Amino acid sequence: MNVTMPEKNKYTLKEKMVYAVAIIVCLLTLISIIYVEISADTSLVDMLDTSEAEQTSLGNKTEEECEALKTVVNSKFNNNIEKNLVSSNIKKIDKNKDIICTALDAKESSAGNYEVNVVIPIINIDSEIIKNYNSEIEKVFKNKLEDILETKNKNIVYSVEYVASINNDMLSLMIRSNLKEGSSAQRTIIQTYNYDIKNNKELTLSEVLKRNNLNENDITQKIKEEIKKSQQKVEDLRELGYSIYSRNPEDKKYEIKNSKQFYCTSNTIYILYAYGNEDYTSEVDIVVI
């Protein structure tokens, strides 16, 4: 039996164009839906941090960009060097390791006694200044770990993590620990180390501002404004019955010369006031430049 196939439909050029446009519109709609679904899990903060805010030059960030960068600091602690741009020859302690490397990585728990998750860095540069840095890091973070591992029945939770950045021969290291001892309030401690690799010298915030042509008076005013905002927020919480950690914007601790904790990337300076360095609190104020 002969079977005759139906003749294929023949479309005019106009009809073909209409179908092509319809298909393109459908594809674009599908792509938009997929993008929206993916973006639902990606906050504006993250987008600003990676594509806009941290690319803006020092001192020229908008208030929105600064607020965005404040909120992504927590995600920076990756126990690694986030940027590594160095041109100077470096005399390392161990030539086979990176400039910043992990000296101690411990994760242990003992029911009712402690739970620790600690990653402590070491700066791998042969210098007296760095030697002092490493000694302080060990004293503040490693010695505390050793004390905790010897405790009994105190239910201590302790973590340490770090992040580093090297840009134009400036090394910046930020270490954060969270400590919860029994019924005491959680304590957040942040230590930073800023070092000029080429000239083998410690860098102060004042020097970093000067290098980037930033006016100290302007930055001081910005710090005060940020602390005032933080104080207003906690005052609002006080009225709701919460315990708060008060700030005084006129306190000398907020002066540039006394602002010791700061972390630098290529286009951003994070000035940090970790009140847990002195008190039992997890409150931290961050000023982004």
C-alpha distance (Angstrom), angle and dihedral (degrees) to the residues before:
residue distance angle dihedral
M1 . . .
N2 3.73 . .
V3 3.74 114.7 .
T4 3.76 117.9 -157.0
M5 3.81 115.6 -155.5
P6 3.80 115.5 -138.8
E7 3.76 114.4 -101.6
K8 3.78 113.5 -100.0
N9 3.76 116.2 -105.9
K10 3.74 113.4 -103.8
Y11 3.79 115.9 -144.1
T12 3.74 126.9 -158.1
L13 3.80 119.9 -122.8
K14 3.81 89.7 -107.7
E15 3.81 92.0 53.9
K16 3.78 91.4 48.4
M17 3.80 90.3 52.6
V18 3.81 91.7 50.3
Y19 3.82 91.3 51.3
A20 3.81 91.6 46.9
V21 3.80 92.0 51.4
A22 3.82 90.7 47.9
I23 3.80 91.4 51.8
I24 3.81 92.0 48.8
V25 3.81 91.5 49.8
C26 3.81 90.4 50.4
L27 3.80 91.7 49.8
L28 3.80 92.2 48.7
T29 3.80 90.4 48.9
L30 3.80 91.0 50.4
I31 3.81 91.6 48.8
S32 3.82 90.2 49.6
I33 3.80 91.5 51.4
I34 3.81 92.0 49.7
Y35 3.80 90.7 47.6
V36 3.80 92.5 50.9
E37 3.80 91.1 49.5
I38 3.79 92.0 50.9
S39 3.78 92.8 43.3
A40 3.79 91.0 52.9
D41 3.79 87.8 76.5
T42 3.80 94.3 42.7
S43 3.78 114.3 77.3
L44 3.78 124.8 -145.5
V45 3.78 86.2 -115.5
D46 3.79 92.4 62.1
M47 3.78 91.7 46.1
L48 3.80 92.1 50.7
D49 3.78 92.1 47.1
T50 3.77 96.9 53.2
S51 3.78 102.1 33.4
E52 3.77 109.2 24.1
A53 3.78 123.8 1.0
E54 3.78 101.3 56.1
Q55 3.79 90.6 41.6
T56 3.79 91.2 60.8
S57 3.79 111.7 99.8
L58 3.78 122.6 -103.0
G59 3.79 113.5 -77.5
N60 3.82 94.5 11.1
K61 3.79 101.6 84.1
T62 3.78 119.7 122.9
E63 3.80 120.7 -123.4
E64 3.80 89.2 -106.1
E65 3.81 91.7 53.2
C66 3.80 91.8 48.6
E67 3.80 91.8 50.4
A68 3.80 90.2 48.6
L69 3.80 92.5 51.7
K70 3.81 92.2 48.6
T71 3.76 91.4 60.1
V72 3.82 95.8 50.7
V73 3.81 96.2 55.0
N74 3.81 89.9 95.2
S75 3.80 90.8 59.5
K76 3.80 92.0 54.3
F77 3.80 95.2 73.7
N78 3.81 97.9 95.9
N79 3.83 97.5 140.9
N80 3.77 90.0 -116.8
I81 3.81 144.6 79.9
E82 3.80 107.0 -78.2
K83 3.81 92.6 -166.7
N84 3.77 127.2 16.1
L85 3.81 115.1 -172.9
V86 3.78 110.1 149.7
S87 3.79 128.6 152.2
S88 3.80 103.9 174.7
N89 3.77 123.9 92.4
I90 3.79 107.9 -106.3
K91 3.75 127.0 -152.2
K92 3.78 102.1 -142.1
I93 3.77 128.2 -160.8
D94 3.80 88.5 -139.1
K95 3.81 111.8 22.4
N96 3.82 91.6 -161.3
K97 3.82 94.4 61.2
D98 3.77 134.4 69.7
I99 3.80 123.7 -98.3
I100 3.81 89.8 -102.8
C101 3.78 116.2 29.9
T102 3.78 139.4 160.2
A103 3.80 113.0 -90.4
L104 3.80 97.0 179.3
D105 3.78 131.9 18.3
A106 3.80 113.8 -179.8
K107 3.79 132.1 165.4
E108 3.79 114.7 174.5
S109 3.78 139.2 145.4
S110 3.78 137.3 -169.2
A111 3.79 117.6 -172.8
G112 3.81 111.5 -108.1
N113 3.80 91.7 -1.0
Y114 3.80 112.1 65.7
E115 3.77 148.8 -32.7
V116 3.80 116.5 -156.1
N117 3.80 133.1 -178.6
V118 3.78 106.3 175.1
V119 3.81 132.6 169.4
I120 3.80 110.7 175.5
P121 3.83 121.3 -173.9
I122 3.77 133.2 -146.3
I123 3.80 127.0 -156.4
N124 3.78 108.3 -125.9
I125 3.82 99.2 -149.8
D126 3.78 125.8 114.8
S127 3.80 101.8 -128.5
E128 3.81 136.7 117.1
I129 3.78 90.3 -126.5
I130 3.80 91.0 52.7
K131 3.79 90.4 45.0
N132 3.79 88.2 58.7
Y133 3.81 90.6 47.0
N134 3.80 92.0 52.3
S135 3.78 91.0 46.7
E136 3.80 90.8 53.4
I137 3.81 92.2 46.8
E138 3.79 89.6 53.1
K139 3.79 92.7 46.3
V140 3.81 95.5 48.7
F141 3.79 101.2 38.2
K142 3.81 111.8 16.4
N143 3.80 96.5 43.2
K144 3.81 89.6 51.4
L145 3.80 89.4 53.3
E146 3.80 91.5 51.7
D147 3.81 90.9 50.1
I148 3.80 91.4 50.3
L149 3.81 93.4 50.4
E150 3.79 88.5 58.2
T151 3.81 96.2 50.6
K152 3.79 126.4 101.3
N153 3.80 131.8 -155.1
K154 3.81 95.6 -2.9
N155 3.81 99.3 110.2
I156 3.82 96.5 -138.8
V157 3.81 124.1 -178.4
Y158 3.80 114.6 -163.7
S159 3.80 132.2 173.5
V160 3.81 134.7 173.1
E161 3.80 128.0 -171.8
Y162 3.78 136.8 160.9
V163 3.79 147.4 -165.4
A164 3.80 131.0 -162.4
S165 3.78 137.0 -165.8
I166 3.81 130.3 -169.0
N167 3.80 117.8 -165.3
N168 3.80 127.7 163.8
D169 3.79 91.2 -14.0
M170 3.79 92.7 -51.6
L171 3.79 113.4 124.4
S172 3.78 117.3 -157.8
L173 3.81 121.9 -176.4
M174 3.81 126.2 -177.6
I175 3.81 122.6 -170.6
R176 3.80 124.1 -173.3
S177 3.77 130.1 -171.4
N178 3.79 130.1 -174.8
L179 3.78 117.8 -156.4
K180 3.81 127.9 -172.7
E181 3.79 115.5 178.3
G182 3.79 115.0 -173.7
S183 3.80 111.6 -68.8
S184 3.81 94.2 -13.4
A185 3.79 119.4 112.9
Q186 3.78 116.0 -92.6
R187 3.78 113.5 -94.7
T188 3.82 125.5 -148.8
I189 3.79 117.3 -161.2
I190 3.81 122.8 -171.5
Q191 3.79 124.7 -173.4
T192 3.81 123.9 -179.2
Y193 3.79 133.0 -168.7
N194 3.79 123.7 -162.1
Y195 3.78 119.6 -173.3
D196 3.81 137.5 175.2
I197 3.81 103.3 -135.4
K198 3.80 96.0 -169.9
N199 3.80 96.1 50.3
N200 3.81 97.6 30.2
K201 3.79 96.2 -127.2
E202 3.76 140.7 126.8
L203 3.79 114.5 -109.1
T204 3.78 124.4 -137.6
L205 3.78 124.1 -156.5
S206 3.79 89.2 -110.6
E207 3.81 91.3 57.0
V208 3.79 92.9 47.7
L209 3.80 91.3 50.9
K210 3.80 90.6 48.9
R211 3.81 92.0 49.7
N212 3.78 89.1 55.3
N213 3.81 95.3 44.8
L214 3.79 92.7 -114.1
N215 3.80 118.7 152.3
E216 3.81 113.4 -121.8
N217 3.79 93.4 -147.4
D218 3.80 90.9 54.1
I219 3.79 92.2 49.3
T220 3.81 91.7 46.0
Q221 3.79 89.5 53.7
K222 3.81 90.7 49.0
I223 3.81 90.6 51.1
K224 3.80 91.6 51.3
E225 3.79 91.6 48.9
E226 3.81 91.3 50.9
I227 3.81 92.4 48.7
K228 3.82 90.0 49.1
K229 3.81 89.1 54.0
S230 3.80 91.3 49.9
Q231 3.80 91.3 48.8
Q232 3.79 91.5 50.4
K233 3.80 90.4 52.5
V234 3.79 93.0 52.2
E235 3.82 91.0 45.4
D236 3.79 87.4 57.7
L237 3.81 88.5 52.2
R238 3.81 90.9 48.7
E239 3.79 89.4 57.5
L240 3.80 87.9 55.2
G241 3.79 90.2 55.1
Y242 3.80 100.4 -100.3
S243 3.79 125.5 138.2
I244 3.79 109.7 -113.9
Y245 3.79 142.1 -167.6
S246 3.82 107.3 -126.0
R247 3.79 125.6 -143.8
N248 3.77 130.1 -159.1
P249 3.83 109.7 -153.5
E250 3.81 89.5 -157.3
D251 3.80 93.3 57.5
K252 3.80 112.4 122.1
K253 3.81 90.1 -126.8
Y254 3.81 87.2 78.9
E255 3.80 93.9 57.8
I256 3.81 115.0 110.0
K257 3.80 93.3 -116.5
N258 3.82 90.7 54.4
S259 3.81 96.6 43.1
K260 3.80 98.2 100.1
Q261 3.79 101.1 160.2
F262 3.80 114.4 75.4
Y263 3.78 136.1 135.1
C264 3.81 125.9 -153.5
T265 3.79 134.5 -156.5
S266 3.80 125.0 175.4
N267 3.82 94.1 -80.4
T268 3.79 106.3 12.9
I269 3.79 139.3 62.9
Y270 3.80 117.8 -160.5
I271 3.82 111.7 -160.4
L272 3.80 108.4 -162.2
Y273 3.78 132.0 -160.4
A274 3.80 105.6 -170.7
Y275 3.79 103.7 -177.5
G276 3.79 89.9 -170.5
N277 3.80 88.0 73.4
E278 3.81 85.5 79.4
D279 3.81 106.8 13.0
Y280 3.79 139.5 38.4
T281 3.79 97.9 -95.6
S282 3.79 138.3 106.5
E283 3.81 92.7 -145.8
V284 3.81 114.4 129.3
D285 3.80 127.6 175.7
I286 3.80 118.0 -156.9
V287 3.78 125.7 -163.5
V288 3.79 114.2 -165.9
I289 3.80 120.9 -153.6
